[in-house]
Amino acid sequence: TLEPQEDIDEFSARTGVPVVRIEELRREVSPINDLKALIKLRSLIAEERPQIVHTHSSKAGLLGRTAARLAGCPVVVHSPHGHVFYGYFGRLRTWGVVLAERFAARMTDRIFTLTELGKRDHLRFGVGSPDKFVVVPCGIDLSKFSSPKRTRREVREEFGFSCEVVVGWVGRLVPIKGCEYFLHALEIVLRERSDVRGLVVGDGPLRKKLEELSERLGVSGKVVFSGAREDIPEVMHALDLLVLTSLNEGLGRVLLEAMACGVPVVASHVGGVPEIVIHGETGLLVPPADPRRTAEAILEVLNDPHKAELFSRKGRERAKLFDVRTMVKRTEEVYLELLGEDVANF
């Protein structure tokens, strides 16, 4: 599988899977570019004649599924990412997304959701019928997180940490991820625990504003912005606690990565997060956009070594349920089921 931090060309070289770039297929809505992308996708699918087209995310999913049907592809499946029906966009754009997903669902043989909540959300908004859905949680390669390439001490020294307690945040620096709430929570935590340090791992359009916020809060000397990293397993092992402050999440893969490393977690109670974090057993759940409650949860873990050890142990056990091999096996089963009589040619 393609890892979140992995370069697409490196993935292609590693696996031998060819990559075709369609430059017009971008995140922003652009009628001209979107039409060009649709035409190119349809031509590509018609030329390659795949038995299955599997699309991902909202816009690429709409264009990809439309192109697949226009090209006569026999099986079309789709994986939405995130609970896009709330929290991401304004009211008008959200309803545009809902209408587009309703239309696209009619062209789709199966919709893979990461969680049961994701399935319920789609049905609640009139997207698809119950028989079209299959729940396949995302998986991670557990082996990468059990044997880091560098020691915890080496990674901590790189960031300038020694014996401090390191509380981390990992993700894209975009509004939906709510990193500002982590910084506000860190400021509250530091009032009681001066030995705590923050580590923000990731990049994005909000980085400069977040760095400025840390200065206004008076925590700029207590938090490191590392930028995007490819060595996430090593970074996770360097943490004492991981915090997720997203306003919405499809599942919360970063939580699985931390738990696989035995790192306790505090996470906002949104989207599919509760299907990973069992409150009081594998971590703590807090209301979204609530720095004070987040800070209280952070201190609850840091001030109670026995609780931290429990979350570490139980978290490792829970992460094993989300092994990438399980995800691949279930996906393959659905593919074979849909191919039916054509399975011999798969």
LINLIN-V763633 format. One record per pair of residues at least 24 apart in sequence whose C-alpha atoms are under 7 Angstrom apart, sorted by the first residue. I is the first residue (numbers start at 1). J is the second residue. Records with the same first field share a line. If there is no record, write none. Layout:
# LINLIN-V763633
I: J + J
This chain:
# LINLIN-V763633
5: 230
6: 230
38: 63 + 67
41: 67
42: 67 + 68 + 70 + 71
45: 71
46: 71
49: 73
51: 75
52: 76
53: 77
54: 78
55: 79
56: 80
57: 81
62: 104
65: 104 + 107
69: 107
75: 109 + 338
76: 108 + 109
77: 108 + 109 + 110 + 111
78: 108 + 110 + 111 + 112
79: 111 + 112 + 113
80: 113
81: 250
82: 249 + 250
83: 118 + 248 + 249 + 250 + 271
87: 247 + 248
88: 176
98: 125
101: 127
102: 126 + 127 + 128
110: 134
112: 136
114: 138 + 250 + 251
115: 272
117: 272
136: 327 + 330
137: 322 + 327
138: 322 + 327
139: 322 + 323 + 324 + 327
140: 322 + 323 + 324
141: 323 + 324
142: 260 + 323
144: 233
145: 233 + 257 + 260 + 261
146: 261
148: 233 + 234
149: 234
150: 234
152: 237 + 238
155: 234 + 235 + 238
156: 238
164: 195 + 196 + 197
165: 195 + 196 + 197 + 240
166: 196 + 197 + 198 + 199 + 239 + 240 + 241
167: 197 + 198 + 199 + 239 + 240 + 241 + 242
168: 198 + 199 + 200 + 239 + 241 + 242 + 243
169: 199 + 200 + 201 + 242 + 243 + 244
170: 200 + 201 + 202 + 254
171: 201 + 202
172: 202 + 203 + 204
173: 202 + 203 + 204 + 205 + 206 + 207
174: 204 + 205 + 206
176: 246 + 247 + 248
177: 245 + 246 + 247
178: 245 + 246 + 247
179: 245
180: 210
181: 245 + 289 + 290 + 291
182: 245 + 291
183: 214
184: 291
185: 291 + 292 + 294 + 295
186: 295
187: 217 + 219
188: 295
189: 295 + 299
197: 222 + 223
198: 222 + 223 + 224
199: 223 + 224 + 225
200: 224 + 225 + 226
201: 225 + 226 + 227 + 228 + 229
202: 226 + 227 + 228 + 229
203: 227 + 228
236: 261
237: 261
239: 263
241: 265
242: 266
243: 267
244: 268
245: 288
246: 288
247: 288 + 289
249: 273
256: 319
259: 312 + 315 + 316 + 319
260: 315 + 316 + 319
261: 316
262: 312 + 313 + 315 + 316
263: 312
264: 308 + 311 + 312
266: 297 + 298
281: 311 + 314
282: 311 + 314 + 315
283: 311
